[in-house]
Amino acid sequence: MKIALDARGANWYSGTGIGTYTSHIVKYLLKNDKDNSYLLYWCGMNYNELNYDNLTVSIASKKHHRFFEETFIPVNLKKRNIDIYHVPQNGIGLPSQKSCIYISTIHDLIPYVMPETVGRSYLKKFISQMPEIIDNSKMIITVSEFSKMDIMKIFNVPEDLIKVTPLAAENDFKPMDKVEVEKYLESKYNITSPYILYIGGFSPRKNVKSILIAFSRVYKNLSKDFKVVIVGQSKDEHAYLIKLCESLEIIDKVIFTGYTPYEDLPYFYNGASLFVYPSFYEGFGLPPLEAISCGTPVITSNVSSIPEVVGDAAVLINPFDTEELKNAIGKILEDENLQNTLSLSGLNRAKDFSWEKTAQKTLEIYKEAYEKFK
């Protein structure tokens, strides 16, 4: 097969779930599949890293993305006799002209389900384009059974045309030497206290405020002087969360790191006594999986896709119930046996996920679509 992927999102959305998915799908497909040829539409200076015998890279500019999506890419797909064209970023940018089989990865339908948590421009683009994306895609890939049900319910897509390929934590997310981790975090981030960790963005949908409210109600009852470490660049509700810390009188106990390099995240997970992720809605929810892959105890939500990701390897709470979250934090931080149990069950659960498996399932979907629709 001749397979093309819109890989521009690997750089456009670097540091997000979509960016991580795109870069890893590309990496592991090219690493493991030597039978098919690949064409990548790429945007960024790091294309020299893509050195494979069965790969052609076509550079596309972000500045003129509409020209590339509406004119250059469809013409190029036809000229190169491409069999499968896969758009990983929710199908955004899928051409209306068709000369091959289109496959879209739709990670979630958050703009439909929780529109108030999405930026206005993205909401407008998503809502206006998604019906046509669904219609033009011969098959749809999504990242959880929960998202599959949403797509079936909202767009009435036949079940056999929606395929689930779970995400995975990269191999860097694994248990590390605790002494090394403590030294690193102290030297680079001046973190010296035991801490509760949050990583995952500041959209209202992420419900970070509940972590702060719950912590303000429990920290005085803990046997150690815990801090809360919140990792991520300043956007969305970030300023509001700082003001909330001030009003709750815990500003001296909360560390906002700002943007941190991807390679530092395993240190934060490994150094944490507890990872908390009380999101209201996730198409998959990668941070809890990254946390359990490091052996860190996790509290997360009992809604949307998250339970199918963590299984019984985390304490599940109602994200709308701050008192329940407060009680769970106190219970885990004061019970060493429970911490060890969660750590071991998390490491076992994490073995079920890998990017190699995700890429292999994706390749099987390409083959199925080719045989069915060519």
N, C-alpha and C positions, 0 to 999 in steps of 0.2 A: 504493500500500500504506500501511497504518497500522502503523508500526513502533514498538515500545516497547523500551527498554533499561533494565536495572537498572544505573544509573550510580553507585550509592552507593560502589562500590569506588574511584572516582577520588579521593575524599577519605579513605575508610577506610584504604586501602592506599597512600597517597601516598608516593612514594619507593621503592616496590617495583616489580617487573616487572608485576604485575597492575594496580597503580594507574596506572602509566605507560601500559599498554595500554588500559585503560578510558578514561582521559582523552583519549588521542589518537584512539581510534576514534570517540568522540563528537565531538570537535573536527572531524575531517576528513570524517566523514559529513555533519554539519550544514553544513559549509563548502561541500561540493561537490554535495550531492544536494538539488535544489529540487523534484523531482517527487513525493516522498513526504512524508508527515507523520510527525512523531516525538513520542513521549512519553517523558520521562526520569523515572525514580524517583531522586530526588536526596537527599543528606544532607550538609548543610553550608551555611554562610552565603554562599558565593560563587556562588549560583545567578544573581545579577544579571548575571554575565558571559555567561550563555547567552541571547543576544539574537538570536533567529532567528524569522522570520515563520512558519515551518512547524513550530514547536516549542512543546510544552506541558510544563511542569515540575511534577511532583508531589513534594512534600516528604515524606520518610519519616524517622522518628526511629530512631537506632541503639539507643536505650534499649529500644524496644518492637519490635525487628526481627522477632521471631517472629509478632507480630500482623500486621505488614505483609506478611510472606511467606506466611502461611497463610490470611489473611482479606482484608485490604485489597487487596493487589495482584491476586489472582485475580478478585475481584469487580470491581475497577476495569478490568481488561483486558476483561472481558465487557461491562461498561457502555459502554466506549468503542469497542467493536467492533474491537479490535486484531487485526491479521492475523498479525504476527510478534512474538514476545517473545524477546529475546536477553539471556542472563545471562553476562557476561564473566568472572566470578571463579570459574572451575572449576565453574560450574553451581550453586555453593552458594547456597541460598535459592530454588531453582526450586520453584514451587508444585506440589503434587500434583494440584490441580484444573486442568483444562485446558479453555479455550474458544478457543484459537488455537494456532498452530504455535510450538513451543518450540525454540530453538537455544541450545546452551551452548558456550562456549569453555573447553576443558579444556587448560590450558597444559602440564601434565605429570602423571605418576603417581608422583611421588617418594614419597608415603606408602606406596605399594605396593612400590616398588622398593628404597627406602632408608628404612624406617620409623624407624630409630634416629636419623636426622638431623632428625626433625620433632617439634615440641612435642606433648605428650600430648593436650591438648584438641583441637588441630587434627587430629591423627591420628585420634582417635576420630570426630570429625565427618565427616572426609573418607571414611574407610572405611565408615561406616554409611550415608552419603548417596549415595555415588557410583553404586552399582548402580541406584538409583531414578532418579538424574539421567540416566544413560545410557539407561534404558528410556523416560523421558519426553521425551527430546530427539529430534525428528525428524531433525535434522542436528547434527553436532558440528564445531566449528571448533577447530583446534589450530595451534600455531605453528611446527612443524617436521615433516619427514618422519619423523624419529626418534620424536617423540611419537606420531605417527599409527600407527607400527608397534607401539608399546607399547599403545595403546588397542585396536588390532585383536587383539593377542595376548592381553591380559588379559581383555577383555570380549567378544571375538568379534563385534565390530561390522563389518558389511559395509563394504568399502573405499570404495564410492561415497557413503557417508553421512558420511564424515570428510573435511573440506576443510582444506587447509593455507594459512594466511595468515601469512607471516613478519613478525616485528616490524621496527622500523626505528629508526635514531638520529634524534633531532630535529635540525632545521636548525641549532641552536646548536652542534652538534658538528662543527666544521670547523677547518681550520688558522687559527691566529691569529698576530699579530705577536709574535715571541719576546721582544723587549725589553719590550713591554707586559705579557706574561705573567709574566716574571721580576720586574718591579716589583710587580705585584699580589700574587704569592705571597709575596714578601719582606715587603711592608707588612702584609698581613693574617694570614699564617701563619708568618712568620719563616723561610721556607724559602729558603736561599741556595745549597745544594749541589746538584749533579746527583743525580737520584734515579730509583729504580725504583718504579713505582706499582702499587698494588692498590686496586680499588674493587669492591664486590659483596657485602658482608655477611659474617657470621662463623659461619654454620652449619658444623658439621664437614664437611658435603658440599662446602663451598667449598675446603677443603684449604689454607687460608692458612698453616698451620704449615710446609708444604713450602717456601714462599717464604722463610721465615725460616731454616730449616735449610740450604737451598741457598745463601742469601746468606752465612751464617756460614762456609761452606766456600770461598767464592770471593772475598770482598771484598778480602782482603789481596793478591790477585794482580791486581787491577784497577789501571789506570794513573791513575785519578782517585779521589777520595774520595767514593764514592757513598753515599747514604742510601737507606732504604726508607721510602716514604710510604704509610701505610695509612689510607684514608678510610672513615669510617662510624661510626655511633653505637654506644655501648657496650652490647652485648648478646651473647647466645649465648657463643661462645668468647673474647670480647674479653679478659677478665681472664686466662684461661689463656695467651693469646698474649703478653701483657705479661710474665708469669712465664717463658714460654719464652725471650723475648728476654734476660731476666736470666740464665737458666741458660746460654744460648749466648754470653753476654758481648758482646751487640751492642745493648744497650738504648740506648746513646748514639748509635747509628746508625739507629734506627728512630723515625719520627715517626708517632704516632697522632693524627690530627686531630680525632677525635670527629665528631659530626654536622656536616655542611657543607651549606649551601644548594645546591639543584639548580643554580642559575645559576653556581656556582663550579666545577662539575665540568669544563666545557670548559677552564678554566685549568689544572686539575691534569693532564688528559690532554695538553694542548699543552706543558706544562712538563716532562713526563717524558721521560727518555731511553729508557725501556722500560716497557711495561705487561705484567704477568704475571698469568695467570688459570688456575691449575691445578685447576679444579673436577673432581670425580669424576662429576658428573651434572648436566645442564642440559636443560630443555625447549627452550630456545632459546639463551640466553647473550648478553644485550644488551651488557654492558660491553665485551667484545672488539670488537663492531661499533662502539660509540661511540669506542673508541680508534683503530681504523683509519680512521674517518671524520675524525679529527683529524690523520691522518698519522703516528701514533705506532707504532713497531715493537712487535709483540705476540708473546709466547710464551703458548700456551694448550694445552688438552688435546686429545688425539687420540681422545676417547671421546664418546659420546652425540651430541647434536645439533651440537656446536661445529664439527666439520670442515665441515658443510654451510653454516654461517654464514660462516666466514672463508675457506673455499676454500684457495687457495695463497698468501693474503696474510698468513699468520702462520707462525711456527715451531711445529709441533705436537709435543708431548712426551707420554710416558706419565706421567700424574699420580701413579702409584704408584712412580715411579722418581726419587728425589730427586737422584741423581747425574746423571741425564740432564738434569734441570732446571738443576742447577748448571753443567753444561757449556754448555748453551744460553745461559744468562745471560752467562757469560764470553765466549763467542764473539761474541754480538751487540754487547755493550758495547765490545769491542775491535776491531770491524770496521766502520769508517765506511761503506764501500761496501755492506755487507750492510744496515746501518741505512737507507740511502737507497733500496735496492731494496725493502725491506719497506714503507717509507713510501709509495712510489709505487704498489706493487701493492695496498696497503691502500686508498688513496684511490680507485683504480679499482674495487676490489671493492665499496666502500661505495655506489657509484652504482647498484648493483642493488637497493638497498633504499630505500623511502620510505614514509611514512605515507599519502601519497596513494594509492600502489599498494595498500597494505594495506586502506585504507577502500574502495577500488573493488572489490577482490576480495570483501570482506565484503558489499557491496551486491549483487554478482552472486550470492552464496550466498543472500541473502534472496530474490532473484527466483527462483532455481532451486527453493528450498524452497516458495515460494508457488505456483509453477506445478505442482509435483509433488504437494503435499499439501493444497492448498486445496479 
